[in-house]
Amino acid sequence: MRLQEVKEILDAEFIVGEDQLDMEVRAAFGADLMSDVLAFAKPGSLLLTGLINPQVVRTSDVLDIAAIIMVRGKYPLPETIRLAEELRIPLLTTKFILFEAVGRLYAKGIVGCIEKVGETRDFS
């Protein structure tokens, strides 16, 4: 699925990275604990979170996350926006809560990075 479709499904607004509308994504991970993101998210996936601080972008950069979607209508801090621009990581915001946003993406074919703890998914 292209990032443009994700934007439409979530009625989201681009904050950074609108030039990357054609980026392909197949998986997502939703969390507010960056330790969980580090443990379970996979490169190339979407990160859905309610956090708005620069640490979200730094964590995403380490994991090569495709894009960050901030839920619950949250808007990132100015320093978060600057860092995302510098690292070329798309930032979007949606008014949907995390549960609803993840559910909408799942219903359209986006899968989780893992199904159960201790298992891996093959995305090749």
Contacts in CASP RR format, 6 or more apart in sequence:
PFRMAT RR
TARGET T0000
AUTHOR 0000-0000-0000
METHOD contacts of the structure
MODEL  1
MRLQEVKEILDAEFIVGEDQLDMEVRAAFGADLMSDVLAFAKPGSLLLTG
LINPQVVRTSDVLDIAAIIMVRGKYPLPETIRLAEELRIPLLTTKFILFE
AVGRLYAKGIVGCIEKVGETRDFS
1 24 0 8 1.000
1 25 0 8 1.000
1 26 0 8 1.000
1 108 0 8 1.000
1 109 0 8 1.000
1 110 0 8 1.000
2 21 0 8 1.000
2 22 0 8 1.000
2 23 0 8 1.000
2 24 0 8 1.000
2 25 0 8 1.000
3 20 0 8 1.000
3 21 0 8 1.000
3 22 0 8 1.000
3 23 0 8 1.000
3 25 0 8 1.000
3 66 0 8 1.000
3 67 0 8 1.000
3 90 0 8 1.000
4 21 0 8 1.000
4 22 0 8 1.000
5 108 0 8 1.000
6 12 0 8 1.000
6 25 0 8 1.000
6 46 0 8 1.000
6 67 0 8 1.000
6 69 0 8 1.000
6 92 0 8 1.000
6 105 0 8 1.000
6 110 0 8 1.000
7 13 0 8 1.000
7 14 0 8 1.000
7 21 0 8 1.000
7 92 0 8 1.000
9 104 0 8 1.000
9 105 0 8 1.000
9 108 0 8 1.000
10 69 0 8 1.000
10 92 0 8 1.000
10 94 0 8 1.000
10 96 0 8 1.000
10 101 0 8 1.000
10 104 0 8 1.000
10 105 0 8 1.000
11 94 0 8 1.000
11 95 0 8 1.000
11 96 0 8 1.000
12 69 0 8 1.000
12 92 0 8 1.000
12 93 0 8 1.000
12 94 0 8 1.000
13 92 0 8 1.000
13 93 0 8 1.000
13 94 0 8 1.000
14 90 0 8 1.000
14 91 0 8 1.000
14 92 0 8 1.000
15 75 0 8 1.000
15 76 0 8 1.000
15 81 0 8 1.000
15 84 0 8 1.000
15 91 0 8 1.000
15 92 0 8 1.000
15 93 0 8 1.000
16 81 0 8 1.000
16 84 0 8 1.000
16 85 0 8 1.000
16 89 0 8 1.000
16 90 0 8 1.000
16 91 0 8 1.000
17 84 0 8 1.000
17 85 0 8 1.000
17 88 0 8 1.000
17 89 0 8 1.000
17 90 0 8 1.000
17 91 0 8 1.000
18 90 0 8 1.000
20 67 0 8 1.000
20 88 0 8 1.000
20 90 0 8 1.000
23 66 0 8 1.000
23 67 0 8 1.000
23 90 0 8 1.000
25 44 0 8 1.000
25 45 0 8 1.000
25 46 0 8 1.000
25 66 0 8 1.000
25 67 0 8 1.000
25 110 0 8 1.000
26 45 0 8 1.000
26 110 0 8 1.000
26 111 0 8 1.000
26 123 0 8 1.000
27 42 0 8 1.000
27 44 0 8 1.000
27 45 0 8 1.000
27 46 0 8 1.000
27 110 0 8 1.000
27 111 0 8 1.000
27 112 0 8 1.000
27 113 0 8 1.000
27 121 0 8 1.000
27 123 0 8 1.000
28 45 0 8 1.000
28 46 0 8 1.000
28 47 0 8 1.000
28 48 0 8 1.000
28 102 0 8 1.000
28 105 0 8 1.000
28 110 0 8 1.000
28 111 0 8 1.000
28 112 0 8 1.000
28 113 0 8 1.000
29 37 0 8 1.000
29 40 0 8 1.000
29 41 0 8 1.000
29 42 0 8 1.000
29 45 0 8 1.000
29 46 0 8 1.000
29 47 0 8 1.000
29 48 0 8 1.000
29 112 0 8 1.000
29 113 0 8 1.000
30 37 0 8 1.000
30 47 0 8 1.000
30 48 0 8 1.000
30 49 0 8 1.000
30 98 0 8 1.000
30 102 0 8 1.000
31 37 0 8 1.000
31 40 0 8 1.000
31 41 0 8 1.000
31 47 0 8 1.000
31 48 0 8 1.000
31 49 0 8 1.000
32 49 0 8 1.000
32 50 0 8 1.000
32 51 0 8 1.000
32 98 0 8 1.000
34 51 0 8 1.000
34 55 0 8 1.000
34 56 0 8 1.000
34 59 0 8 1.000
37 47 0 8 1.000
37 49 0 8 1.000
37 59 0 8 1.000
37 60 0 8 1.000
37 63 0 8 1.000
38 59 0 8 1.000
38 62 0 8 1.000
38 63 0 8 1.000
40 113 0 8 1.000
40 114 0 8 1.000
40 117 0 8 1.000
41 47 0 8 1.000
41 63 0 8 1.000
41 65 0 8 1.000
41 113 0 8 1.000
42 63 0 8 1.000
42 113 0 8 1.000
42 114 0 8 1.000
42 121 0 8 1.000
42 123 0 8 1.000
43 63 0 8 1.000
43 64 0 8 1.000
43 65 0 8 1.000
44 64 0 8 1.000
44 65 0 8 1.000
44 66 0 8 1.000
45 65 0 8 1.000
45 66 0 8 1.000
45 112 0 8 1.000
45 113 0 8 1.000
46 65 0 8 1.000
46 66 0 8 1.000
46 67 0 8 1.000
46 68 0 8 1.000
46 69 0 8 1.000
46 105 0 8 1.000
46 110 0 8 1.000
47 56 0 8 1.000
47 59 0 8 1.000
47 60 0 8 1.000
47 65 0 8 1.000
47 67 0 8 1.000
47 68 0 8 1.000
47 69 0 8 1.000
48 69 0 8 1.000
48 71 0 8 1.000
48 98 0 8 1.000
48 101 0 8 1.000
48 102 0 8 1.000
48 105 0 8 1.000
49 56 0 8 1.000
49 68 0 8 1.000
49 69 0 8 1.000
49 70 0 8 1.000
49 71 0 8 1.000
49 98 0 8 1.000
50 70 0 8 1.000
50 71 0 8 1.000
50 72 0 8 1.000
50 74 0 8 1.000
50 98 0 8 1.000
51 70 0 8 1.000
51 74 0 8 1.000
52 70 0 8 1.000
52 74 0 8 1.000
52 75 0 8 1.000
52 76 0 8 1.000
52 77 0 8 1.000
52 80 0 8 1.000
53 76 0 8 1.000
53 77 0 8 1.000
53 80 0 8 1.000
54 77 0 8 1.000
54 79 0 8 1.000
54 80 0 8 1.000
54 83 0 8 1.000
56 68 0 8 1.000
56 76 0 8 1.000
56 80 0 8 1.000
57 68 0 8 1.000
57 80 0 8 1.000
57 83 0 8 1.000
57 84 0 8 1.000
57 87 0 8 1.000
57 89 0 8 1.000
57 91 0 8 1.000
58 83 0 8 1.000
59 65 0 8 1.000
60 68 0 8 1.000
60 87 0 8 1.000
60 89 0 8 1.000
61 87 0 8 1.000
61 89 0 8 1.000
65 89 0 8 1.000
66 90 0 8 1.000
67 89 0 8 1.000
67 90 0 8 1.000
67 91 0 8 1.000
67 92 0 8 1.000
68 84 0 8 1.000
68 89 0 8 1.000
68 90 0 8 1.000
68 91 0 8 1.000
68 92 0 8 1.000
69 92 0 8 1.000
69 93 0 8 1.000
69 94 0 8 1.000
69 101 0 8 1.000
70 76 0 8 1.000
70 91 0 8 1.000
70 92 0 8 1.000
70 93 0 8 1.000
70 94 0 8 1.000
71 93 0 8 1.000
71 94 0 8 1.000
71 96 0 8 1.000
71 97 0 8 1.000
71 98 0 8 1.000
71 101 0 8 1.000
72 95 0 8 1.000
72 96 0 8 1.000
72 97 0 8 1.000
72 98 0 8 1.000
73 93 0 8 1.000
73 94 0 8 1.000
73 95 0 8 1.000
74 93 0 8 1.000
75 93 0 8 1.000
76 84 0 8 1.000
76 91 0 8 1.000
76 93 0 8 1.000
80 91 0 8 1.000
81 91 0 8 1.000
84 90 0 8 1.000
84 91 0 8 1.000
94 101 0 8 1.000
96 104 0 8 1.000
106 112 0 8 1.000
111 121 0 8 1.000
112 121 0 8 1.000
113 121 0 8 1.000
114 120 0 8 1.000
114 121 0 8 1.000
115 121 0 8 1.000
END
